[in-house]
Amino acid sequence: MGRVNLYDKALIEDFSETDEGYLTVKAPITRPGVFPYLTKDGAVEMQAKLPEELFSDKTIKSANAKPVTDDHPHEAVTAKNFTKYSKGMTHTDARVENNTLVVSFTVTDSATIQKIKAGKRELSIGFSADVKDEKGNYSGMNYDSVQRNMQVNHLAIVDKGRAGPEVAILNDSVDFVMDSKKNKQNGGNKMPQIIIDGSEFEVDTAVKSKFDALSAQADAAETKAKGLDALQGERDALKEKLDAKEAEITELKKNQVNEDEMDSRIQARIELVEKAKPILGDSFEFTGKSDRVVKEAAILETKKDFKADGKSDDYIDAFFDSMTELVADKGFTHGVNFSDAKDKEKAADEEINQKKQNRLNMNKKGEK
């Protein structure tokens, strides 16, 4: 198709006023997408504005320091006609925000400022582009051609729904805007109408058919997107439930006691009770007492001056084992032996200490 002049639309949503009375605005001026254009021969063509083209450094920079006009002029704005058309200027902060091309601008013309305050707030960029015949699909919408090498020439403030001086004008909300002059030249014949943002526009039959087809395509794409959103929501909900179950399983595994370990603990407890009971007697209550408490009680029964404070578990284990071995060798009955003869107690102490030391030495060797 070659290089053509086109128009995109956006909207002034907010502005601030300087002390001098100028209006300063930051606004998105265009975005990627697939949009319907009316070509010079009246045909409808879906043209793609792809992110890699729109957001190229060259295109972004082209929006900087460009004239702001009141409606589109009938020619490109240049240094020769700047005074005639310019009502302000864009700033030098063009950038990409939220998948849109954004730039700030200041309006200095008092008449244009009053129009903006009165509600004339639609923005339309005038730009040139190389339109290449290239079919494809972007975001679920099919296109017939691609706009490349886009260069912004000016930013126009226009009335909502009004056409510019060219036949093809784009509104990025998938609106058609027809040139009013062309409609008048049709001799006043009744033409099919399309409704865009509550406004009616007369178009020829071919355009109406294409518009209806595109509307149906857009509705189908929206329905598909909603279905995907619903599926995504269900997937996320199921994943949350699965994560919760996995957490429960992990906690159960953490708290589960190995059966072999449980058997080993029970056997060790039985052996402890069997060793300690002859020393502590039948009246001693083993229930609820830890292994260390039982061992300390048995040691104190045979050695009244024993101090358990500060002693490690290994020390207590070694002392208890040594003591029970001595009891097995010498014999002991609760409340009868060991504490009625000093010489026997001394001999027992020496033998217990020796056995305890041997036990500790064995533990140290096992750790190496």
Residue frames as qw, qx, qy, qz and C-alpha x, y, z in Angstrom:
[[0.000, 0.884, 0.467, 0.000, 0.00, 0.00, 0.00],
 [0.422, 0.510, -0.077, 0.745, 2.95, 2.35, 0.58],
 [0.256, -0.177, -0.480, 0.820, 3.31, 5.24, 3.01],
 [0.182, -0.672, -0.527, -0.487, 0.09, 6.96, 4.07],
 [0.072, -0.290, 0.389, -0.871, -1.08, 9.57, 6.57],
 [0.497, -0.416, -0.754, -0.109, -3.34, 8.19, 9.31],
 [0.273, -0.537, 0.242, -0.761, -5.04, 9.28, 12.51],
 [0.481, -0.222, -0.817, 0.229, -5.35, 7.58, 15.91],
 [0.352, -0.666, -0.094, -0.651, -7.62, 8.66, 18.75],
 [0.435, -0.169, -0.718, 0.516, -7.40, 8.81, 22.53],
 [0.310, -0.809, -0.407, -0.290, -8.99, 10.93, 25.27],
 [0.111, 0.459, -0.424, 0.773, -7.97, 13.73, 27.63],
 [0.586, -0.484, -0.650, 0.013, -8.97, 12.43, 31.05],
 [0.484, -0.771, -0.221, 0.351, -7.30, 15.02, 33.28],
 [0.481, 0.581, -0.020, 0.656, -5.35, 18.26, 33.02],
 [0.447, -0.613, -0.298, 0.580, -3.76, 20.92, 35.21],
 [0.251, 0.903, 0.186, 0.296, -3.68, 24.68, 34.71],
 [0.593, 0.029, -0.204, 0.779, -0.54, 26.78, 35.12],
 [0.158, -0.618, -0.305, 0.707, -0.39, 30.26, 36.66],
 [0.004, 0.266, -0.392, -0.881, -0.29, 31.65, 33.13],
 [0.668, 0.324, 0.207, -0.637, -3.52, 29.86, 32.22],
 [0.426, 0.374, -0.754, -0.332, -1.93, 27.17, 30.04],
 [0.915, -0.158, 0.160, -0.336, -3.26, 23.62, 30.24],
 [0.098, 0.514, -0.851, -0.033, -0.82, 20.76, 30.82],
 [0.912, 0.009, 0.057, -0.405, -1.94, 17.21, 30.09],
 [0.115, -0.381, 0.911, 0.109, -0.41, 13.73, 30.33],
 [0.800, 0.235, 0.209, -0.512, -2.33, 11.29, 28.17],
 [0.573, -0.033, 0.767, 0.286, -2.01, 7.97, 26.33],
 [0.341, 0.550, -0.225, -0.728, -2.15, 8.72, 22.62],
 [0.759, 0.287, -0.444, -0.380, -2.18, 5.23, 21.06],
 [0.632, -0.355, 0.665, -0.180, -1.73, 1.55, 21.83],
 [0.018, 0.208, -0.906, -0.367, -0.99, -1.74, 20.04],
 [0.567, 0.302, 0.631, -0.435, -3.90, -3.60, 18.48],
 [0.215, 0.210, 0.771, 0.561, -5.79, -4.47, 15.32],
 [0.197, 0.544, 0.333, -0.745, -8.06, -1.70, 14.11],
 [0.515, 0.575, 0.604, 0.196, -10.43, -1.16, 11.15],
 [0.105, -0.447, 0.204, 0.864, -9.48, 1.48, 8.58],
 [0.595, 0.698, 0.367, -0.152, -11.45, 2.80, 5.66],
 [0.538, -0.104, 0.430, 0.718, -9.15, 2.96, 2.66],
 [0.096, 0.369, -0.169, -0.909, -9.42, 5.66, -0.01],
 [0.299, -0.043, -0.731, -0.612, -11.57, 3.41, -2.19],
 [0.639, -0.298, 0.018, -0.709, -14.05, 2.89, 0.66],
 [0.806, -0.043, -0.590, -0.010, -12.97, -0.65, 1.57],
 [0.616, -0.716, 0.230, -0.234, -12.47, -1.72, 5.17],
 [0.710, 0.366, -0.540, 0.265, -9.04, -3.03, 6.03],
 [0.754, -0.655, -0.034, 0.034, -7.86, -4.40, 9.37],
 [0.468, 0.670, -0.397, 0.418, -4.44, -2.94, 10.10],
 [0.808, -0.434, -0.296, 0.268, -2.17, -4.08, 12.92],
 [0.019, 0.853, -0.345, 0.391, -0.22, -1.72, 15.11],
 [0.888, -0.117, -0.400, 0.196, 2.23, -4.22, 16.61],
 [0.557, -0.811, 0.006, 0.178, 4.14, -3.52, 19.85],
 [0.717, -0.197, 0.264, 0.614, 7.56, -3.97, 18.26],
 [0.339, 0.520, 0.340, 0.707, 6.71, -1.25, 15.74],
 [0.236, -0.874, -0.251, -0.342, 4.76, 1.16, 17.94],
 [0.617, -0.777, 0.075, 0.101, 7.20, 0.91, 20.85],
 [0.773, 0.255, 0.004, 0.581, 10.36, 1.21, 18.77],
 [0.403, -0.479, -0.130, 0.769, 12.72, 3.98, 19.92],
 [0.151, 0.092, 0.405, 0.897, 12.23, 5.87, 16.66],
 [0.245, -0.584, -0.614, -0.471, 8.43, 5.92, 16.90],
 [0.472, -0.680, -0.453, 0.331, 8.42, 6.82, 20.61],
 [0.374, -0.353, 0.025, 0.857, 10.86, 9.71, 20.07],
 [0.094, 0.327, 0.522, 0.782, 8.77, 10.97, 17.15],
 [0.292, -0.757, -0.567, -0.143, 6.03, 11.95, 19.64],
 [0.470, -0.534, -0.209, 0.671, 8.38, 14.39, 21.41],
 [0.115, -0.495, 0.103, 0.855, 8.25, 18.16, 20.75],
 [0.130, 0.323, 0.742, 0.573, 5.44, 17.97, 18.20],
 [0.215, -0.132, -0.012, -0.968, 2.75, 20.64, 17.63],
 [0.157, 0.415, 0.833, -0.330, -0.68, 20.36, 19.23],
 [0.097, -0.120, -0.444, -0.883, -3.47, 21.44, 16.86],
 [0.469, 0.268, 0.478, -0.693, -7.17, 22.29, 17.10],
 [0.842, 0.436, 0.225, -0.224, -8.59, 19.62, 14.76],
 [0.728, -0.058, 0.469, 0.496, -6.44, 18.03, 12.08],
 [0.150, 0.668, -0.260, -0.681, -4.99, 20.39, 9.49],
 [0.839, 0.493, 0.112, -0.201, -5.32, 19.48, 5.80],
 [0.635, 0.617, -0.405, 0.229, -1.58, 19.07, 5.52],
 [0.785, -0.206, -0.366, 0.456, 1.38, 17.91, 7.58],
 [0.262, -0.964, -0.003, 0.043, 2.53, 20.46, 10.15],
 [0.761, 0.219, -0.066, 0.607, 6.00, 21.82, 9.36],
 [0.377, -0.384, -0.155, 0.829, 8.14, 24.81, 10.29],
 [0.057, 0.174, 0.401, 0.897, 6.56, 26.73, 7.41],
 [0.419, -0.488, -0.438, -0.628, 2.98, 26.43, 8.69],
 [0.429, -0.202, -0.734, 0.487, 3.66, 25.95, 12.41],
 [0.049, 0.092, 0.287, -0.952, 2.39, 29.41, 13.38],
 [0.484, -0.085, -0.390, -0.778, -0.83, 28.80, 11.46],
 [0.738, -0.198, -0.583, -0.276, -1.73, 25.48, 13.07],
 [0.496, 0.001, -0.717, 0.490, 0.06, 25.11, 16.41],
 [0.481, -0.712, -0.150, -0.489, -1.94, 25.62, 19.62],
 [0.643, -0.659, 0.373, -0.120, 0.71, 24.12, 21.89],
 [0.440, 0.550, -0.710, -0.006, 3.49, 21.51, 21.98],
 [0.935, -0.257, -0.246, 0.001, 4.10, 18.01, 23.26],
 [0.427, -0.801, 0.419, 0.015, 6.85, 17.65, 25.86],
 [0.461, 0.555, -0.691, -0.040, 9.97, 15.50, 25.50],
 [0.386, -0.308, 0.778, -0.387, 8.82, 12.71, 27.84],
 [0.812, 0.162, -0.303, -0.472, 7.23, 10.26, 25.39],
 [0.115, -0.341, 0.907, -0.218, 7.33, 6.77, 26.88],
 [0.563, -0.159, -0.741, -0.331, 5.52, 3.46, 27.23],
 [0.263, -0.152, 0.659, -0.688, 3.12, 3.02, 30.17],
 [0.576, 0.202, 0.661, -0.435, 0.61, 0.20, 30.65],
 [0.497, 0.232, 0.751, 0.368, 1.03, -0.95, 27.04],
 [0.298, 0.890, 0.341, 0.043, 0.26, 2.54, 25.66],
 [0.496, 0.271, 0.016, 0.825, 2.34, 5.34, 24.15],
 [0.277, -0.854, -0.385, 0.214, 2.10, 8.26, 26.57],
 [0.432, 0.254, -0.008, 0.865, 3.28, 11.86, 26.23],
 [0.126, -0.696, -0.420, 0.568, 2.64, 15.10, 28.11],
 [0.309, 0.445, 0.364, 0.757, 1.71, 18.30, 26.28],
 [0.089, -0.504, -0.355, 0.782, 0.85, 21.92, 26.98],
 [0.232, 0.696, 0.556, 0.391, -1.90, 23.90, 25.26],
 [0.297, -0.267, -0.140, 0.906, -1.14, 27.64, 25.10],
 [0.102, -0.271, -0.442, -0.849, -3.95, 28.95, 22.86],
 [0.263, 0.056, 0.533, -0.803, -6.76, 30.47, 24.93],
 [0.677, 0.142, -0.184, -0.699, -9.55, 29.57, 22.47],
 [0.656, 0.128, -0.738, -0.091, -8.46, 25.93, 22.34],
 [0.116, 0.075, -0.783, 0.606, -8.17, 25.86, 26.15],
 [0.483, 0.069, 0.285, -0.825, -11.79, 27.01, 26.46],
 [0.743, 0.155, -0.453, -0.467, -12.90, 24.28, 24.05],
 [0.463, 0.122, -0.846, 0.232, -11.14, 21.64, 26.15],
 [0.114, 0.011, 0.644, -0.757, -12.80, 22.92, 29.32],
 [0.611, 0.152, 0.028, -0.776, -16.15, 22.81, 27.51],
 [0.844, 0.022, 0.485, -0.228, -15.70, 19.12, 26.68],
 [0.736, 0.621, -0.259, -0.071, -13.63, 18.89, 23.51],
 [0.481, -0.663, 0.571, -0.061, -11.24, 16.30, 24.89],
 [0.950, 0.158, 0.256, 0.083, -10.65, 13.68, 22.26],
 [0.195, -0.708, 0.533, 0.420, -7.06, 13.36, 21.08],
 [0.880, 0.422, 0.216, 0.023, -6.07, 12.16, 17.63],
 [0.416, -0.571, 0.460, 0.538, -2.49, 11.77, 16.50],
 [0.680, 0.702, -0.096, -0.188, -1.63, 12.52, 12.92],
 [0.504, -0.527, 0.636, 0.251, 1.12, 10.20, 11.78],
 [0.621, 0.532, -0.458, -0.348, 2.65, 8.64, 8.72],
 [0.679, -0.277, 0.676, -0.065, 3.34, 4.93, 8.32],
 [0.291, 0.324, -0.784, -0.441, 4.42, 2.35, 5.77],
 [0.787, 0.018, 0.376, -0.489, 1.43, 0.01, 5.44],
 [0.108, 0.366, -0.885, -0.268, 2.61, -3.42, 4.37],
 [0.837, -0.018, -0.246, -0.489, 0.28, -6.14, 3.09],
 [0.266, 0.275, -0.881, 0.278, 0.89, -8.86, 5.63],
 [0.725, -0.399, -0.306, -0.470, -1.79, -11.09, 7.12],
 [0.344, 0.159, -0.793, 0.476, -1.60, -12.39, 10.67],
 [0.565, -0.644, -0.476, -0.196, -3.24, -12.49, 14.09],
 [0.219, 0.304, -0.489, 0.788, -2.61, -10.33, 17.16],
 [0.214, 0.003, 0.622, -0.753, -4.40, -10.85, 20.48],
 [0.367, 0.361, 0.835, -0.194, -7.08, -12.98, 18.84],
 [0.431, 0.768, 0.175, -0.440, -7.81, -10.51, 16.02],
 [0.717, 0.250, 0.450, 0.470, -6.92, -11.19, 12.37],
 [0.042, 0.804, -0.080, -0.588, -5.32, -8.41, 10.35],
 [0.757, 0.607, 0.219, 0.098, -4.74, -7.73, 6.64],
 [0.525, 0.645, -0.167, 0.529, -1.73, -5.41, 6.87],
 [0.655, -0.489, -0.264, 0.512, 0.84, -3.98, 9.29],
 [0.082, 0.983, -0.032, 0.162, 1.78, -0.37, 10.01],
 [0.814, -0.155, -0.051, 0.558, 5.56, 0.05, 10.04],
 [0.422, 0.111, 0.013, 0.900, 7.95, 2.98, 10.55],
 [0.150, -0.849, -0.494, -0.115, 5.26, 5.07, 12.27],
 [0.369, 0.051, -0.147, 0.916, 6.21, 8.74, 12.74],
 [0.070, -0.776, -0.551, 0.298, 4.05, 11.17, 14.72],
 [0.310, 0.457, 0.228, 0.802, 3.55, 14.54, 12.97],
 [0.196, -0.356, 0.164, -0.899, 1.13, 16.31, 15.29],
 [0.101, -0.323, -0.878, 0.338, -1.39, 15.79, 18.09],
 [0.217, -0.347, -0.337, -0.848, -4.89, 17.11, 17.36],
 [0.193, 0.226, 0.699, -0.650, -7.69, 17.96, 19.78],
 [0.242, -0.132, -0.666, -0.693, -10.93, 16.94, 18.06],
 [0.641, -0.118, 0.196, -0.733, -14.65, 16.64, 18.74],
 [0.449, -0.076, 0.883, -0.118, -15.76, 13.12, 19.59],
 [0.601, 0.445, 0.660, -0.068, -17.01, 11.32, 16.49],
 [0.384, 0.856, -0.067, -0.339, -15.85, 13.93, 13.98],
 [0.884, 0.250, 0.196, 0.342, -13.75, 12.97, 10.99],
 [0.350, -0.593, 0.264, 0.675, -10.46, 14.52, 9.99],
 [0.359, 0.668, -0.255, -0.600, -9.54, 15.76, 6.52],
 [0.142, 0.304, -0.888, -0.313, -8.64, 12.28, 5.25],
 [0.741, -0.110, -0.433, -0.501, -11.01, 9.43, 4.38],
 [0.779, -0.134, -0.590, 0.164, -9.33, 6.95, 6.75],
 [0.188, -0.614, 0.417, -0.644, -9.48, 7.79, 10.44],
 [0.618, -0.102, -0.768, 0.130, -8.92, 5.32, 13.24],
 [0.491, -0.619, 0.263, -0.555, -10.32, 5.26, 16.72],
 [0.246, 0.348, -0.887, 0.177, -8.44, 2.72, 18.82],
 [0.471, -0.001, 0.693, -0.546, -11.59, 1.59, 20.61],
 [0.240, 0.187, 0.892, 0.334, -12.54, -0.20, 17.36],
 [0.309, 0.709, 0.382, -0.507, -14.71, 2.69, 16.21],
 [0.459, 0.405, 0.490, 0.621, -15.35, 3.74, 12.60],
 [0.012, 0.723, 0.183, -0.666, -15.34, 7.47, 11.93],
 [0.556, 0.511, 0.522, 0.397, -16.43, 8.53, 8.45],
 [0.211, -0.087, 0.138, 0.964, -15.42, 11.71, 6.62],
 [0.282, 0.601, 0.531, -0.527, -18.51, 13.94, 6.76],
 [0.245, 0.550, -0.343, -0.721, -17.73, 15.45, 3.34],
 [0.084, 0.101, -0.925, -0.358, -17.92, 12.03, 1.69],
 [0.155, 0.426, 0.849, -0.271, -21.34, 11.37, 3.20],
 [0.267, 0.659, 0.186, -0.678, -22.70, 14.62, 1.81],
 [0.183, 0.454, -0.600, -0.634, -21.46, 13.77, -1.66],
 [0.152, 0.107, 0.978, 0.099, -23.62, 10.67, -1.79],
 [0.226, -0.261, -0.516, -0.784, -26.63, 12.76, -2.81],
 [0.449, -0.214, 0.348, -0.795, -28.54, 12.38, 0.44],
 [0.736, -0.051, -0.596, -0.317, -29.54, 8.77, -0.23],
 [0.740, -0.534, 0.246, -0.326, -30.41, 6.79, 2.87],
 [0.501, 0.455, -0.724, 0.134, -27.42, 4.67, 3.83],
 [0.788, -0.336, -0.503, 0.110, -26.96, 1.89, 6.38],
 [0.209, -0.825, 0.276, -0.446, -26.05, 3.12, 9.85],
 [0.709, -0.063, -0.594, 0.374, -23.67, 1.90, 12.49],
 [0.437, -0.860, -0.043, -0.261, -23.75, 3.02, 16.13],
 [0.673, 0.181, -0.415, 0.585, -20.47, 3.82, 17.85],
 [0.265, -0.132, -0.488, 0.821, -20.36, 5.08, 21.44],
 [0.131, 0.626, 0.600, -0.482, -24.01, 6.08, 21.16],
 [0.215, 0.616, -0.185, -0.735, -23.53, 8.07, 17.93],
 [0.775, 0.416, 0.475, -0.019, -24.93, 7.04, 14.53],
 [0.080, -0.559, 0.521, 0.641, -22.83, 7.08, 11.36],
 [0.801, 0.499, 0.130, -0.303, -23.97, 6.47, 7.78],
 [0.275, -0.463, 0.757, 0.371, -21.83, 4.07, 5.77],
 [0.592, 0.283, -0.512, -0.555, -22.22, 2.14, 2.55],
 [0.938, -0.122, -0.050, -0.320, -23.52, -1.43, 2.54],
 [0.796, 0.290, -0.455, 0.275, -20.08, -3.03, 2.17],
 [0.107, 0.459, -0.542, 0.696, -18.75, -1.13, 5.16],
 [0.672, -0.332, 0.219, -0.625, -21.81, -2.05, 7.24],
 [0.966, 0.027, -0.232, -0.107, -21.35, -5.73, 6.41],
 [0.610, 0.356, -0.512, 0.489, -17.67, -5.60, 7.30],
 [0.197, -0.480, 0.416, -0.747, -18.44, -3.72, 10.51],
 [0.846, -0.253, 0.067, -0.465, -21.00, -6.33, 11.56],
 [0.914, 0.155, -0.351, 0.135, -18.53, -9.13, 10.81],
 [0.362, 0.431, -0.513, 0.648, -15.81, -7.42, 12.83],
 [0.480, -0.444, 0.292, -0.698, -18.21, -6.83, 15.71],
 [0.958, -0.125, -0.100, -0.237, -19.10, -10.52, 15.73],
 [0.757, 0.296, -0.437, 0.384, -15.40, -11.42, 15.67],
 [0.033, 0.493, -0.464, 0.736, -14.72, -9.08, 18.57],
 [0.725, -0.355, 0.154, -0.569, -17.64, -10.53, 20.57],
 [0.966, 0.033, -0.258, -0.002, -16.37, -14.06, 19.94],
 [0.530, 0.395, -0.490, 0.568, -12.88, -13.10, 21.06],
 [0.278, -0.482, 0.375, -0.741, -14.28, -11.50, 24.22],
 [0.894, -0.226, -0.008, -0.388, -16.37, -14.59, 25.00],
 [0.873, 0.192, -0.378, 0.241, -13.33, -16.80, 24.50],
 [0.238, 0.482, -0.483, 0.691, -11.26, -14.58, 26.79],
 [0.573, -0.432, 0.258, -0.647, -13.93, -14.77, 29.50],
 [0.973, -0.065, -0.167, -0.143, -13.96, -18.57, 29.19],
 [0.679, 0.330, -0.455, 0.472, -10.19, -18.67, 29.56],
 [0.119, -0.516, 0.416, -0.739, -10.42, -16.42, 32.63],
 [0.815, -0.318, 0.089, -0.476, -12.97, -18.80, 34.18],
 [0.945, 0.098, -0.284, 0.127, -10.76, -21.83, 33.49],
 [0.393, 0.474, -0.470, 0.633, -7.79, -20.00, 34.94],
 [0.434, -0.495, 0.313, -0.684, -9.81, -19.27, 38.08],
 [0.955, -0.170, -0.042, -0.241, -10.81, -22.93, 38.43],
 [0.799, 0.295, -0.385, 0.355, -7.19, -24.02, 37.91],
 [0.093, 0.532, -0.457, 0.707, -5.98, -21.61, 40.59],
 [0.686, -0.410, 0.201, -0.566, -8.65, -22.84, 43.02],
 [0.986, -0.004, -0.167, -0.022, -7.69, -26.48, 42.44],
 [0.586, 0.433, -0.440, 0.525, -4.01, -25.63, 42.88],
 [0.254, -0.556, 0.394, -0.686, -4.77, -23.98, 46.22],
 [0.891, -0.266, 0.095, -0.356, -6.60, -27.12, 47.38],
 [0.910, 0.221, -0.279, 0.212, -3.74, -29.34, 46.19],
 [0.285, 0.550, -0.464, 0.633, -1.18, -27.18, 47.97],
 [0.541, -0.494, 0.312, -0.604, -3.25, -27.40, 51.17],
 [0.985, -0.090, -0.035, -0.146, -3.44, -31.20, 50.93],
 [0.736, 0.388, -0.376, 0.408, 0.30, -31.45, 50.31],
 [0.051, -0.590, 0.447, -0.670, 0.92, -29.32, 53.39],
 [0.800, -0.357, 0.190, -0.444, -1.31, -31.63, 55.45],
 [0.970, 0.126, -0.186, 0.087, 0.57, -34.70, 54.19],
 [0.456, 0.536, -0.440, 0.558, 3.93, -33.10, 54.98],
 [0.355, -0.548, 0.402, -0.642, 2.76, -32.30, 58.51],
 [0.939, -0.190, 0.062, -0.279, 1.47, -35.84, 59.03],
 [0.855, 0.298, -0.311, 0.288, 4.76, -37.31, 57.85],
 [0.155, 0.612, -0.450, 0.632, 6.63, -34.99, 60.18],
 [0.539, -0.438, 0.399, -0.599, 4.59, -36.14, 63.18],
 [0.955, 0.013, -0.210, -0.209, 4.51, -39.83, 62.28],
 [0.424, -0.634, 0.644, -0.065, 6.74, -42.04, 64.47],
 [0.513, 0.374, -0.744, -0.211, 8.58, -44.85, 62.74],
 [0.901, -0.290, -0.139, -0.292, 7.25, -48.22, 63.94],
 [0.817, 0.120, -0.404, 0.394, 10.74, -49.67, 64.38],
 [0.152, 0.437, -0.375, 0.804, 11.75, -46.63, 66.41],
 [0.624, -0.448, 0.068, -0.636, 8.65, -47.03, 68.57],
 [0.950, -0.139, -0.278, -0.008, 9.45, -50.72, 69.21],
 [0.611, 0.278, -0.418, 0.612, 13.00, -49.79, 70.13],
 [0.156, -0.495, 0.278, -0.808, 11.82, -47.13, 72.58],
 [0.813, -0.374, -0.061, -0.443, 9.36, -49.51, 74.24],
 [0.911, 0.005, -0.346, 0.224, 12.01, -52.23, 74.62],
 [0.377, 0.383, -0.399, 0.743, 14.51, -49.75, 76.09],
 [0.423, -0.499, 0.172, -0.737, 11.91, -48.56, 78.61],
 [0.926, -0.257, -0.194, -0.198, 11.10, -52.12, 79.68],
 [0.779, 0.144, -0.387, 0.472, 14.80, -52.84, 80.23],
 [0.067, 0.491, -0.320, 0.807, 15.20, -49.63, 82.24],
 [0.675, -0.459, 0.055, -0.575, 12.30, -50.52, 84.52],
 [0.955, -0.102, -0.276, 0.045, 13.68, -54.05, 85.00],
 [0.600, 0.267, -0.393, 0.644, 17.10, -52.67, 86.01],
 [0.052, -0.441, 0.267, -0.856, 15.80, -49.89, 88.26],
 [0.697, -0.456, -0.255, -0.491, 12.94, -51.67, 90.01],
 [0.806, -0.228, -0.463, 0.290, 15.12, -53.86, 92.32],
 [0.383, 0.089, -0.300, 0.869, 16.81, -50.67, 93.50],
 [0.216, -0.263, 0.000, -0.940, 13.78, -48.37, 93.71],
 [0.208, 0.139, 0.843, -0.475, 11.30, -50.94, 95.02],
 [0.090, 0.463, 0.841, 0.264, 7.72, -51.80, 94.10],
 [0.033, -0.786, -0.471, 0.399, 6.32, -48.56, 95.50],
 [0.174, -0.406, 0.282, 0.852, 8.21, -46.37, 93.03],
 [0.542, 0.682, 0.406, -0.277, 5.90, -44.83, 90.45],
 [0.482, -0.104, 0.535, 0.686, 7.54, -45.12, 87.00],
 [0.296, 0.695, 0.599, 0.266, 4.56, -43.70, 85.07],
 [0.072, 0.977, 0.176, 0.096, 5.09, -40.18, 83.77],
 [0.440, -0.777, 0.318, 0.318, 8.78, -40.06, 84.64],
 [0.562, 0.733, -0.368, -0.110, 11.47, -39.63, 82.01],
 [0.912, 0.110, -0.305, 0.252, 14.32, -42.12, 81.64],
 [0.339, 0.486, -0.415, 0.691, 16.75, -39.63, 83.20],
 [0.489, -0.533, 0.233, -0.650, 14.52, -39.04, 86.24],
 [0.968, -0.188, -0.093, -0.140, 14.28, -42.81, 86.82],
 [0.784, 0.271, -0.335, 0.447, 18.06, -43.22, 86.51],
 [0.049, 0.569, -0.365, 0.735, 18.78, -40.32, 88.88],
 [0.717, -0.462, 0.126, -0.506, 16.36, -41.78, 91.46],
 [0.979, -0.040, -0.180, 0.082, 18.06, -45.17, 91.26],
 [0.554, 0.424, -0.375, 0.611, 21.53, -43.62, 91.63],
 [0.236, -0.572, 0.304, -0.725, 20.41, -41.60, 94.67],
 [0.889, -0.339, -0.065, -0.301, 18.99, -44.74, 96.23],
 [0.930, -0.019, -0.171, 0.324, 22.45, -46.31, 96.24],
 [0.518, 0.063, -0.151, 0.840, 24.53, -43.13, 96.63],
 [0.152, -0.815, -0.519, 0.209, 22.79, -40.59, 98.86],
 [0.233, -0.717, 0.057, 0.654, 25.28, -37.77, 98.26],
 [0.466, 0.227, 0.591, 0.618, 25.08, -37.94, 94.45],
 [0.149, 0.655, 0.112, -0.733, 24.52, -34.58, 92.76],
 [0.583, 0.424, 0.632, 0.283, 22.87, -34.78, 89.33],
 [0.180, 0.938, 0.122, -0.271, 22.88, -31.03, 88.64],
 [0.089, 0.829, -0.443, -0.330, 25.07, -30.07, 85.71],
 [0.476, -0.210, 0.828, 0.210, 25.69, -33.66, 84.69],
 [0.391, 0.300, -0.533, -0.688, 25.20, -34.57, 81.03],
 [0.900, 0.048, 0.029, -0.433, 22.85, -37.31, 79.86],
 [0.743, 0.379, -0.542, 0.103, 25.88, -39.39, 78.83],
 [0.050, 0.417, -0.707, 0.569, 27.30, -39.07, 82.35],
 [0.650, -0.145, 0.402, -0.628, 24.03, -40.15, 83.97],
 [0.908, 0.225, -0.222, -0.276, 23.69, -43.08, 81.52],
 [0.558, 0.423, -0.659, 0.274, 27.24, -44.27, 82.24],
 [0.185, -0.344, 0.660, -0.642, 26.79, -43.96, 86.00],
 [0.789, -0.034, 0.214, -0.575, 23.46, -45.80, 85.94],
 [0.870, 0.293, -0.378, -0.121, 24.79, -48.64, 83.75],
 [0.355, 0.422, -0.718, 0.424, 27.85, -49.03, 85.96],
 [0.392, -0.267, 0.554, -0.684, 25.71, -49.03, 89.08],
 [0.875, 0.053, 0.059, -0.478, 23.23, -51.60, 87.77],
 [0.743, 0.355, -0.564, 0.072, 26.08, -53.88, 86.69],
 [0.094, 0.367, -0.728, 0.572, 27.50, -53.68, 90.22],
 [0.637, -0.136, 0.356, -0.670, 24.07, -54.38, 91.71],
 [0.903, 0.193, -0.257, -0.284, 23.76, -57.43, 89.49],
 [0.579, 0.366, -0.665, 0.299, 27.19, -58.65, 90.67],
 [0.069, 0.235, -0.683, 0.688, 26.88, -57.84, 94.41],
 [0.284, -0.524, -0.802, -0.038, 23.14, -58.07, 94.90],
 [0.037, -0.065, 0.233, -0.970, 20.92, -55.30, 96.24],
 [0.170, -0.587, -0.788, -0.079, 17.52, -55.14, 97.87],
 [0.062, -0.656, -0.120, -0.743, 15.68, -51.86, 98.22],
 [0.508, -0.715, 0.079, -0.474, 15.98, -50.48, 101.77],
 [0.927, -0.364, 0.039, 0.080, 18.38, -53.22, 102.94],
 [0.826, 0.006, 0.104, 0.553, 21.83, -53.18, 101.29],
 [0.498, 0.543, 0.086, 0.671, 24.49, -50.63, 100.47],
 [0.080, -0.757, 0.088, -0.642, 23.77, -47.97, 103.03],
 [0.772, -0.619, -0.018, -0.146, 24.43, -50.00, 106.21],
 [0.828, -0.314, 0.161, 0.436, 28.16, -50.50, 105.82],
 [0.058, 0.915, -0.208, -0.341, 30.69, -47.76, 105.06],
 [0.338, -0.442, 0.731, 0.395, 33.38, -50.09, 103.78],
 [0.492, 0.363, 0.768, 0.190, 30.97, -51.80, 101.38],
 [0.287, 0.903, 0.265, -0.178, 29.71, -48.41, 100.20],
 [0.112, -0.800, 0.424, 0.410, 33.26, -47.20, 99.59],
 [0.413, -0.148, 0.825, 0.356, 34.14, -50.33, 97.67],
 [0.442, 0.612, 0.654, 0.040, 30.94, -50.04, 95.67],
 [0.146, 0.932, 0.012, -0.333, 31.68, -46.39, 94.88],
 [0.221, -0.596, 0.627, 0.451, 35.13, -47.25, 93.59],
 [0.416, 0.124, 0.856, 0.282, 33.81, -50.04, 91.42],
 [0.348, 0.789, 0.491, -0.124, 30.96, -47.87, 90.10],
 [0.029, 0.881, -0.210, -0.422, 33.35, -45.05, 89.24],
 [0.308, -0.358, 0.768, 0.433, 35.62, -47.47, 87.40],
 [0.402, 0.402, 0.805, 0.171, 32.75, -48.95, 85.41],
 [0.225, 0.890, 0.280, -0.280, 31.41, -45.46, 84.70],
 [0.089, -0.745, 0.441, 0.492, 34.80, -44.35, 83.39],
 [0.366, -0.060, 0.854, 0.365, 35.03, -47.43, 81.21],
 [0.366, 0.658, 0.658, -0.023, 31.57, -46.68, 79.79],
 [0.121, 0.918, 0.003, -0.377, 32.50, -43.08, 79.02],
 [0.228, -0.531, 0.656, 0.485, 35.71, -44.19, 77.34],
 [0.412, 0.241, 0.844, 0.244, 33.76, -46.61, 75.17],
 [0.299, 0.835, 0.425, -0.181, 31.38, -43.81, 74.14],
 [0.021, -0.837, 0.290, 0.464, 34.28, -41.58, 73.16],
 [0.324, -0.241, 0.808, 0.430, 35.84, -44.32, 71.04],
 [0.401, 0.499, 0.764, 0.083, 32.52, -44.89, 69.31],
 [0.204, 0.902, 0.178, -0.335, 32.30, -41.21, 68.39],
 [0.190, -0.617, 0.538, 0.542, 35.67, -41.29, 66.59]]
